[in-house]
């Protein structure tokens, strides 16, 4: 390679060595053994690659200067079309002759019902037939915009071919890291065979065998890392022991419990209780759909800590959610001898002083707060139990600061209302025990969800008027505060103007809440809506968590295609919290992508957050499951897919557990395997969600 392209490969995709190159696997393959005819090409093939054998019948230039296009007319006897170049025209013009026959390879489009190939690969028939290919299946490699301009798909394939030739005869090039007994037991081909067949598949069967071997190796490295950490934590036996179920817990359960616990809530409390008497530090993930009662479980488990003479705290990601927890738990604790305080970034001087003094002296039993809890000046007397709500919104470093508030690590309960697919829980949270609240409290009615296009807006407004006339309240959520030239989405400011015209004051009372408002103003708007003093709350996704208004029965989400499934489900969960039938209306324009339409259809079809999370994982990938790349995947998988490789994940998890049980120190024959897999895993590791404590 030339030096310029080599530097570009390193800068754009991190390829610096032949090893780096050969461990960048194709993400799909094109069958270069088939020749298509022009008459066979239709609209359904626009996202695929085709190969044609055709003759050049004419050339022409259209436009001038930077806007010039080079157009080559082609025919194969069954039809005609054209190839188009917008750049590199001088070079391609020299290589094209009218009347010559070529092999043409590229993505087809139909422009005015006529075949068009933009910047295809072109090769003389004589050259193409004389060249030996490693495989009839040509790998297509992920790229970037800059890289694609310098290195075409065909060029990248040829570079990989050349790299393989340099190492093919070197017996030391591919060190086998998996012990032979393990490979035999699991039916795995050798590493050399796998690398060759992942780049140059000799058949569909050999490709499947190569993929399985490489996915197995990758996921085994992940699971060994996770299970080794788990084994170390289990061996420490340094957890606080809460032997008593005391007066506070019993009195609350018998006298203050506002509703009967569901079977799932009872089961989860028993699981937490078992951890608290085991002698091991608890490290538990609590999953529960929106409105399933996680807050009640958290409060009752904190009472167990207080009953045993310890302090507990709960950290929430937003001021709104922290205040919501404070209001709920203060209400739960009426008549109990337990003191609860709150500490947030917006706390007034008196509230802050009382909270800091109370937790330092031990007078405060339960502290509720936001990121303010991890400040250095926050000193606990004897913190033994930490609850983190909506834990994916906190960074690892932020969470870790809480368990340094005590010399002995506290018990940890991390909660999420974003249901996590089983494969993701096994990988991201493999070091945690997982509890699931999979029941909703009795009396909750499923939320009816509908998808309306903008043309049905007047119909939607009419429905809102009927609900408000019944005394109900309405949320209307926008993806943007202000309009954007780059994104054609509805925005809050324009929406407020429009709604104010259709729902005029003083007949309808409207309030606004968004992330750029001052905390006091946000609190005032939310308080007004909660007290029933506003009929409509116009907001951004700042209300995604922590807002509990049982009288609100309608959630309208504008430009709903802008949101991921998990966020749509969270927003929908703001209604349906009372006994009345509630509704979610998803508003969009007429033009939707295939993926956007699939998300909205799924939302209308089910209220099951776990089913939606599985689909979200398939549509958006593990790295974006919470809406941002950084807060999803704990590591970059090179070839395995958490959405589709559930079975391999389970097999490697069982294998990792068995290996560690028989060889806890990972000595021979596992030491070399462990060192190699750990190094590969660490090179791609970004954020470690599994090592919570």
SEDODO-103569 format. One record per residue (C-alpha): residue in three letters; x, y, z. Coordinates in steps of 0.25 Angstrom, whole numbers, plus 5000, padded with zeros to 4 digits. Example, Ala and Ser with C-alpha at 12.3 -4.5 7.8 and 13.67 -1.06 7.14 Angstrom:
// SEDODO-103569
Ala504949825031Ser505549965029
// end
This chain:
// SEDODO-103569
Unk500050005000Unk500450144998Unk500850225011Unk499650325009Unk498550215009Unk499250135020Unk499250255029Unk497750275025Unk497450125029Unk498050145043Unk497450285046Unk496050245041Unk495850095045Unk497050065054Unk497749975045Unk499249985047Unk499749845044Unk499449715036Unk498849655049Unk497949775050Unk497449765036Unk497149615036Unk496449635049Unk495449735042Unk494449635037Unk493449665026Unk492049705030Unk491449635018Unk491749565005Unk491449584990Unk491349464981Unk492349494970Unk492049364963Unk490649414957Unk490449504945Unk489149574945Unk488449624933Unk487949764931Unk486549724929Unk486549654943Unk486849774951Unk485749844959Unk485449934970Unk485649834981Unk487149814977Unk487449964980Unk488149924993Unk488949804988Unk490149794979Unk490049734965Unk491049684954Unk490749704939Unk491449664926Unk491149774917Unk491649854905Unk491950004904Unk491050074894Unk491350214896Unk492050324905Unk491650464908Unk491950584917Unk490850664924Unk491050794932Unk492350874934Unk493350894944Unk493150834958Unk491750794954Unk492150714942Unk491750564940Unk492350454931Unk491250364926Unk491450234920Unk490350164912Unk490350004914Unk489549894908Unk489549744909Unk488549704899Unk487349694909Unk487349844912Unk488149964914Unk488550064925Unk489650154929Unk490850174938Unk491150304944Unk492350374950Unk492450504958Unk493850504961Unk495150434956Unk494650464942Unk495950484935Unk496450344940Unk495250264937Unk495050334923Unk496450274919Unk496050134923Unk494650124915Unk494550094900Unk493250094892Unk493049954887Unk493849884897Unk493249784907Unk493349794922Unk493049734935Unk492249834943Unk492049824958Unk491249924967Unk489949964974Unk488749984964Unk487750094964Unk486550124955Unk486650264950Unk485350304942Unk485150154941Unk486450134935Unk487650054941Unk488750144946Unk490050104953Unk490850214961Unk492350194962Unk492350044959Unk493549954958Unk493949934943Unk494849824938Unk495149774924Unk494549634922Unk495849584918Unk496549634931Unk495349584940Unk495349444934Unk496849424935Unk496949464950Unk496849364960Unk495949394972Unk496149344986Unk494649324987Unk493449344979Unk492849414991Unk493549554992Unk493549615006Unk493049755008Unk493749825020Unk493149945028Unk493750075025Unk493650225027Unk493350335018Unk494750385016Unk495250245015Unk494250205004Unk494750324996Unk496150264995Unk495950114996Unk494750054988Unk494049924993Unk494849844982Unk496149914986Unk495949875001Unk495649734997Unk496949724988Unk497749785000Unk497249675009Unk497649574998Unk499049624998Unk499149625013Unk498749485014Unk499849445003Unk500849505012Unk500549415024Unk499849295018Unk501149215018Unk501649255032Unk501249145042Unk501449245054Unk500449345048Unk499249295055Unk499549245069Unk498449145073Unk497949195087Unk496749095090Unk497248965096Unk497048845086Unk496048775096Unk495148905097Unk495148915081Unk494848765080Unk493748775091Unk493048895084Unk493348855069Unk494148975066Unk495148985054Unk496549035055Unk496849185056Unk497549185043Unk496349115036Unk495449215042Unk496249345038Unk496349295024Unk494949255022Unk494349385029Unk495049465018Unk495049365006Unk493949265009Unk494049135001Unk492649105003Unk491449145011Unk491649035021Unk493149075023Unk492749215025Unk491749175036Unk492849095043Unk493749205042Unk492749305048Unk492449205059Unk493849185063Unk494149335064Unk492849375071Unk493149265081Unk494549305084Unk494149455085Unk492949425095Unk493749325103Unk494749435105Unk493649525110Unk493049425119Unk494349385125Unk494649525129Unk493249545135Unk493149415142Unk494649425148Unk494149565154Unk492949495160Unk493749385166Unk494749485172Unk493549565178Unk492849435183Unk494149395190Unk494349525198Unk493149505207Unk493249645212Unk491749685211Unk490949755222Unk490049655229Unk488649695232Unk488149585241Unk486849655246Unk485549685239Unk485149785250Unk484049875254Unk484149985243Unk484049875232Unk482949795239Unk482149925243Unk482149975229Unk481749845223Unk480549825233Unk480049975234Unk480650065223Unk480749985211Unk479750055201Unk479449935193Unk479749785192Unk481049745187Unk481049675174Unk481649535174Unk482849585166Unk483149695176Unk483049595188Unk484049505180Unk485049615178Unk484949655192Unk485249515197Unk486449505187Unk487049635192Unk486849585207Unk487549465204Unk488749545198Unk488749625211Unk488949505220Unk489949435211Unk491149505216Unk491549545202Unk491349685197Unk490149695189Unk490249735174Unk488849725168Unk488149785156Unk486649805157Unk485949815144Unk484449855144Unk483549915134Unk483050055135Unk482050055147Unk482449925152Unk482749965166Unk484249975167Unk484250095176Unk483350015186Unk484449895186Unk485549995188Unk484850065200Unk484549935207Unk485949885205Unk486550015210Unk485649995223Unk486449855225Unk487749935225Unk487150035235Unk486549925244Unk487949875245Unk488550005249Unk489150055236Unk488950165226Unk488350155212Unk488350245200Unk487750255186Unk488350335175Unk487450375163Unk487950445150Unk487050565150Unk486550665160Unk485050635156Unk485250485159Unk485950505172Unk484850605177Unk483850495173Unk484550385181Unk484650485193Unk483150515192Unk482750365191Unk483650315201Unk483350425211Unk481850385209Unk482250235211Unk482950265224Unk481850345231Unk481750295245Unk483050215245Unk484250255253Unk485150275241Unk485750405236Unk485850435221Unk486650555215Unk486850605201Unk488150665195Unk488250715180Unk489050815173Unk487850915174Unk487650895189Unk487551025197Unk488551055208Unk487651005219Unk487250875212Unk488750845209Unk489250875223Unk488250785229Unk488450675220Unk490050685221Unk489950695236Unk488950585238Unk489650475230Unk491050515236Unk490450495250Unk489550375247Unk488250445250Unk487850435235Unk487450285232Unk487150305217Unk487750405208Unk487150435194Unk487850515184Unk488550535170Unk489950545166Unk490150635178Unk490250505187Unk491650475181Unk492250605185Unk493450595194Unk492750675205Unk491650575206Unk492150485218Unk491250365223Unk491250315237Unk491050165233Unk490650155219Unk490250005216Unk489250005205Unk489250085192Unk488150085182Unk488450145168Unk487150175159Unk487250185144Unk488650145146Unk489050145131Unk488950295132Unk490250305141Unk491650275137Unk492450165144Unk493350265151Unk492150345157Unk491450215162Unk492850165168Unk492950285176Unk491750245185Unk492450115189Unk493650185194Unk492750265204Unk493050145214Unk494250065217Unk493449935215Unk492749935201Unk491249945203Unk490149855197Unk489749905183Unk488449905176Unk488449965162Unk487049985156Unk486550015142Unk485250035135Unk485850005122Unk485649855120Unk486949795116Unk486949675107Unk487449545113Unk488749535104Unk489049685108Unk488849655123Unk489749535121Unk490849615115Unk490849755121Unk490349715135Unk490949575136Unk491549605149Unk490249645155Unk489049555160Unk487849595152Unk486449615158Unk485249645149Unk483849705153Unk483049655142Unk481649685147Unk480849815148Unk480049855160Unk478649805159Unk477649905153Unk478549965143Unk477949955129Unk478849935116Unk479150075109Unk478450075096Unk479550125086Unk479250185072Unk480050235060Unk479550365053Unk480050435042Unk480050595041Unk478850585032Unk478050535044Unk478550645054Unk477150705055Unk476550575058Unk477650565069Unk477250705075Unk475850665075Unk476150545084Unk477050625093Unk475850725095Unk474950605099Unk475950555109Unk476150685115Unk474650705116Unk474650575125Unk475550645134Unk476850575129Unk478150635126Unk479050625114Unk480550615111Unk481050665098Unk482550635096Unk483550685085Unk484950635081Unk485450775080Unk485350905087Unk485550995075Unk485550965061Unk486750915053Unk487150935038Unk487750805038Unk486650725044Unk485250735039Unk484550705053Unk483450765061Unk483950865071Unk483450905085Unk483351055082Unk482551045069Unk481750935075Unk481351025087Unk480951135077Unk480051035069Unk479450975082Unk479151105088Unk478351145075Unk477551015076Unk477451015091Unk477251155094Unk477451215108Unk476751225118Unk475851115114Unk477051015113Unk478251035123Unk479651005117Unk480950995123Unk482350965118Unk483550885123Unk484950865116Unk486350835119Unk486850975117Unk485951035127Unk486451075141Unk486250965152Unk485251055159Unk484451085147Unk484450935143Unk483950895157Unk482851005157Unk482350955143Unk482350805148Unk481650845161Unk480650925154Unk480250805145Unk480350705157Unk479350795165Unk478350785153Unk478550935150Unk478950915136Unk478250825125Unk479350815116Unk480850795118Unk481750825106Unk483050765108Unk484350705103Unk484850565107Unk485250625121Unk483950565126Unk484450425122Unk484650385136Unk484150425150Unk482850485146Unk481650425153Unk480250485150Unk479150385151Unk478150475145Unk478950495132Unk478350395122Unk478850435108Unk480350445103Unk480550505090Unk481950485084Unk482250575072Unk483250535061Unk483150395068Unk484150335058Unk485250425064Unk485150335077Unk485750195080Unk484750085084Unk485250095099Unk485050245100Unk483650235093Unk483350125103Unk483850205115Unk483050325110Unk481750245109Unk481950205123Unk481650345128Unk480250315126Unk479350195130Unk479750215145Unk478350225150Unk477150145148Unk476550215136Unk476850165121Unk478050235116Unk478550265102Unk479850285094Unk479850355081Unk481050345072Unk481050465062Unk481950455049Unk482050515035Unk481650425023Unk483050385020Unk483650275029Unk484850185028Unk484650035028Unk485350035042Unk484450155047Unk483250085043Unk483649955050Unk483850035063Unk482450095062Unk481749965058Unk482349895070Unk481950005080Unk480549995075Unk480549845076Unk481049825090Unk481249885104Unk482249785108Unk483549855110Unk484449725109Unk483849695095Unk484149835091Unk485549835097Unk485849705088Unk485349775076Unk486149905079Unk487449825081Unk487249765067Unk486849895061Unk487949985067Unk488949895072Unk489549875087Unk490350005086Unk489150085085Unk488150015093Unk487950135103Unk487950235092Unk489450275092Unk490650195087Unk491450215100Unk490350175110Unk490050035103Unk491149935100Unk492149905110Unk493149865100Unk493249865085Unk492949725079Unk493749695066Unk492849585060Unk491849535071Unk490449595071Unk489649605084Unk488349615077Unk488549485069Unk489649405077Unk488849365089Unk489149215088Unk490649245087Unk490649335098Unk489949235107Unk490949125103Unk492149215105Unk491649255119Unk491449115123Unk492849075118Unk493449195125Unk492749155138Unk493249005137Unk494649055133Unk494749135146Unk494149035155Unk495148935150Unk496349025149Unk496049155158Unk497449215155Unk497349185140Unk498649105140Unk499049005129Unk498448975119Unk497649105120Unk498749215124Unk499149245110Unk497749245105Unk497349335116Unk498449435114Unk498149445099Unk496649455100Unk496849555111Unk497749645103Unk496849645091Unk495649675100Unk496349785107Unk496849855094Unk495349875090Unk494849905104Unk494250035106Unk493250045118Unk493149935129Unk491749925133Unk491949785139Unk492949825150Unk491949905158Unk492649895171
// end
